[in-house]
Amino acid sequence: MIRHNLKMMLHNLHRNSQLTEDEKARIWEVLCIGSDFEGYIDPAADYATVMEFEKLEEDLIEILEGFIAEGYQAEFHIHQSPQTIAHNMMMDNVMRFLSRGFG
């Protein structure tokens, strides 16, 4: 399910005429994954607790590798390794978001 949702989100973002090409290329610098542990919605079943976050990062790497293998590297602006992108989505982008919004 996460693969399908990420793919659809990327298709929508990269086909959005309101975003510049530069903004589309920087999507990987802002995408991040929240835990949803605050109780507003249920977290994804396969990653229901923080104990599954390592598996989530591994799954993201596999998904990104699949996107590259399927030829989406240019369309989705994948210019970093899947490992770097997944780590950023799980940690660095989140920290940047929090520092900008709450820091």
QUIQUINOR-V389475 format. One record per pair of residues at least 4 apart in sequence whose ideal C-beta (glycine too) atoms are under 8 Angstrom apart, sorted by the first residue. I is the first residue (numbers start at 1). J is the second residue. D is the distance in whole Angstrom. If there is no record, write none. Layout:
BEGIN
{{I & J & D} {I & J & D}}
END
This chain:
BEGIN
{{1 & 5 & 6} {1 & 44 & 7} {2 & 6 & 6} {2 & 44 & 7} {2 & 46 & 8} {2 & 56 & 8} {2 & 59 & 7} {2 & 60 & 8} {2 & 63 & 7} {3 & 7 & 6} {3 & 63 & 5} {3 & 66 & 7} {4 & 8 & 6} {5 & 9 & 6} {6 & 10 & 6} {6 & 60 & 8} {6 & 63 & 6} {7 & 11 & 6} {7 & 67 & 7} {7 & 72 & 8} {8 & 12 & 6} {9 & 13 & 6} {10 & 14 & 6} {10 & 27 & 7} {10 & 67 & 8} {10 & 72 & 8} {10 & 76 & 5} {11 & 15 & 6} {12 & 16 & 6} {13 & 19 & 7} {13 & 24 & 7} {13 & 27 & 6} {14 & 19 & 8} {14 & 24 & 5} {14 & 27 & 8} {14 & 75 & 6} {14 & 76 & 6} {14 & 77 & 7} {16 & 24 & 8} {19 & 23 & 4} {19 & 24 & 5} {20 & 24 & 7} {21 & 25 & 6} {22 & 26 & 6} {23 & 27 & 7} {24 & 77 & 6} {25 & 77 & 5} {25 & 79 & 8} {26 & 30 & 7} {27 & 31 & 6} {27 & 77 & 7} {28 & 77 & 7} {28 & 78 & 7} {28 & 79 & 8} {28 & 80 & 7} {28 & 85 & 5} {28 & 88 & 7} {28 & 89 & 8} {29 & 88 & 7} {29 & 93 & 7} {29 & 96 & 8} {30 & 93 & 6} {30 & 96 & 8} {30 & 97 & 7} {31 & 88 & 8} {31 & 89 & 5} {31 & 93 & 6} {32 & 88 & 8} {32 & 89 & 6} {32 & 90 & 8} {32 & 93 & 4} {32 & 94 & 4} {32 & 97 & 6} {33 & 56 & 7} {33 & 89 & 6} {33 & 90 & 6} {33 & 94 & 7} {34 & 94 & 8} {35 & 43 & 6} {35 & 50 & 7} {36 & 40 & 7} {36 & 41 & 5} {36 & 42 & 7} {36 & 43 & 4} {36 & 44 & 8} {37 & 43 & 7} {37 & 50 & 8} {43 & 47 & 6} {43 & 48 & 5} {43 & 49 & 8} {44 & 48 & 7} {46 & 52 & 7} {46 & 55 & 7} {46 & 56 & 8} {46 & 59 & 8} {47 & 52 & 4} {47 & 53 & 7} {47 & 55 & 7} {47 & 56 & 5} {48 & 52 & 6} {52 & 56 & 6} {53 & 57 & 6} {53 & 90 & 7} {54 & 58 & 6} {55 & 59 & 6} {56 & 60 & 6} {56 & 90 & 7} {57 & 61 & 7} {57 & 86 & 5} {57 & 87 & 7} {57 & 90 & 5} {58 & 62 & 7} {58 & 86 & 8} {59 & 63 & 6} {60 & 64 & 6} {60 & 82 & 7} {60 & 85 & 8} {60 & 86 & 4} {60 & 89 & 6} {60 & 90 & 7} {61 & 65 & 6} {61 & 82 & 5} {61 & 83 & 6} {61 & 86 & 5} {62 & 66 & 6} {62 & 82 & 8} {63 & 67 & 7} {64 & 68 & 7} {64 & 78 & 7} {64 & 82 & 4} {64 & 85 & 6} {64 & 86 & 6} {65 & 69 & 6} {65 & 82 & 5} {66 & 70 & 6} {67 & 72 & 4} {67 & 73 & 7} {67 & 76 & 6} {67 & 78 & 6} {68 & 72 & 7} {68 & 73 & 5} {68 & 78 & 6} {68 & 82 & 7} {71 & 75 & 8} {72 & 76 & 5} {72 & 78 & 7} {73 & 78 & 5} {78 & 82 & 8} {78 & 85 & 7} {80 & 84 & 4} {80 & 85 & 5} {80 & 88 & 8} {81 & 85 & 7} {82 & 86 & 6} {83 & 87 & 6} {84 & 88 & 6} {85 & 89 & 6} {86 & 90 & 6} {87 & 91 & 6} {87 & 92 & 7} {88 & 92 & 4} {88 & 93 & 5} {89 & 93 & 6} {89 & 94 & 8} {90 & 94 & 7} {91 & 95 & 6} {92 & 96 & 6} {93 & 97 & 6} {94 & 98 & 6} {95 & 99 & 6} {96 & 100 & 6} {97 & 101 & 6} {98 & 102 & 5} {98 & 103 & 6} {99 & 103 & 4}}
END
